[in-house]
Structure formats: C-alpha cells, structure tokens
C-alpha cells in the first residue's frame, strides 16, 4: 500500500505561463462573407451513398449558424431533407436547377458543375 500513488490526469510538471485553457486559441475563425463574394458549386452525386442521388453545394464561407439557417431555407424550397458536413451542404435528391435559382435570388454566385 505504501508504494501506490493516486493517478492524476491533470498533473502539471512544468508551466511557464498562467492560463492553460486553450479553447479560444483552438477555435478556428471562419470568415462570414456576404453572398455576393462567394462562388458556390452545385453538383449531383451518388458516390458513397448506396445509389441515392444527393445534390452537394460547396464553396460556402459562413459560420455554422448561418449555414444551418441557409440549409433550412434550401430544404424547404426543395421539399426534401439535407445536412451540413464540413462547410458543404447536402440536399437529398437531384435539385440542381431549383437550388441554382434559389441561390441566385439570395445573391450568391452559383454554378452547376459536373455532368
């Protein structure tokens, strides 16, 4: 019993500066550009989705809150589901034309890419 020590995960061996909370330093700043400064690409794809067609929108430079609000508008316009993954918006189904029209009305510079 005399040789056992309690294990402490937060034990500091050496600390040069005072604050050890790095959460603000690690939070990556995402620029929230206005719609007219963003180039959006619209592409329908099936790869890795078991044959289901998904329309993928790439090129967004928004913070997550703005992207989720935009996603809600786009899903209601298309009448289908969707998600945001790594600053790309995925809408279920092939809605390239409808999304192009909606994004240009919102002020984005959007193009359909791929075949």
PyMOL commands that set and color helices and strands:
alter all, ss='L'
color gray80, all
select helices_A, chain A and resi 23-26+35-37+64-78+96-105
alter helices_A, ss='H'
color red, helices_A
select strands_A, chain A and resi 39-45+54-58+82-85+88-92+109-112
alter strands_A, ss='S'
color yellow, strands_A
deselect
rebuild
show_as cartoon
